[in-house]
Amino acid sequence: MVTDIQDSLLANFNINVWVLLPVLAVIFGAMFKVPAIPSLLFATALGGIVAIVGQGASVGEFLRVTHYGFNIDTGNEVTNALLNRGGLDSMMWTISLIMFALAFGGILEKCGFVEVLLGKVTKNIKTVGGLVTATIITGIICDFVLTDQYLAIIVPGRMYAPAYDKMNLKRSFLSRTLEDGGTMWSPLVPWNGCGAYQAATLGVHNFEFLPYAFMNLINPLTVIIMSYLGIGVKYNDEQDKDQKEKS
């Protein structure tokens, strides 16, 4: 099988060390913490140069592949499945969903709808465990309602930040709790931008892989239990000092 794939690649492409340049560009960009967009654009440009100079493609062919995707019949089904992929056009459904989700979520946030619906919850919270539970549940609800992972972090973060400050909890603890809810559940929601990307990449509907996403399901429950037990709760330095002196 491996030999057949290698033969089909050698028969259709000019394989040499230069074809690794785009991959190396992405790796070095990640190593040196270059922002994602410039790094990917640079790697794409290198890929175009390699395709034109090393593979004999024209500029028009490179632009067409970038937009519509690559399509070739190498005579090997496995190789075809590896190489034939869509370009920007194939991702437009996911991209448009993210754009509409951001627009919809932005309207809800600016108009204060979420705060009106969920803001009264904070008035009845008396313990750290209750605050963590409310934060996680709100983040999960926002994943479904605001349809975007980032909004499911930002909106509850702004809403619960005063409550965390009042209990003298670190903002880093708030940040971690937001991740335990909004981030962990975003891939499980089909109309969430993150969930749409996961489903499109894996080719599996979100509700189909949901029962097997053990970390996403168990992590929020574990964090809630730990917070009620006082495990992993992070207070500001002043309260840490007071607790040490009392102990």
Secondary structure, 3 states (H helix, E strand, C coil): CHHHHHHHHHHHCCCCHHHHHHHHHHHHHHHCCCCHHHHHHHHHHHHHHHHHHHCCCCHHHHHHHHHHCECCCCCCHHHHHHHCECCHHHHHHHHHHHHHHHHHHHHHHHHCHHHHHHHHHHHHCCCHHHHHHHHHHHHHHHHHHCCCHHHHHHHHHHHHHHHHHHCCECHHHHHHHHHHHHHHHHHHCCCCHHHHHHHHHHCCCHHHHHHHCHHHHHHHHHHHHHHHHCCCCCECHHHHHHHHHHC
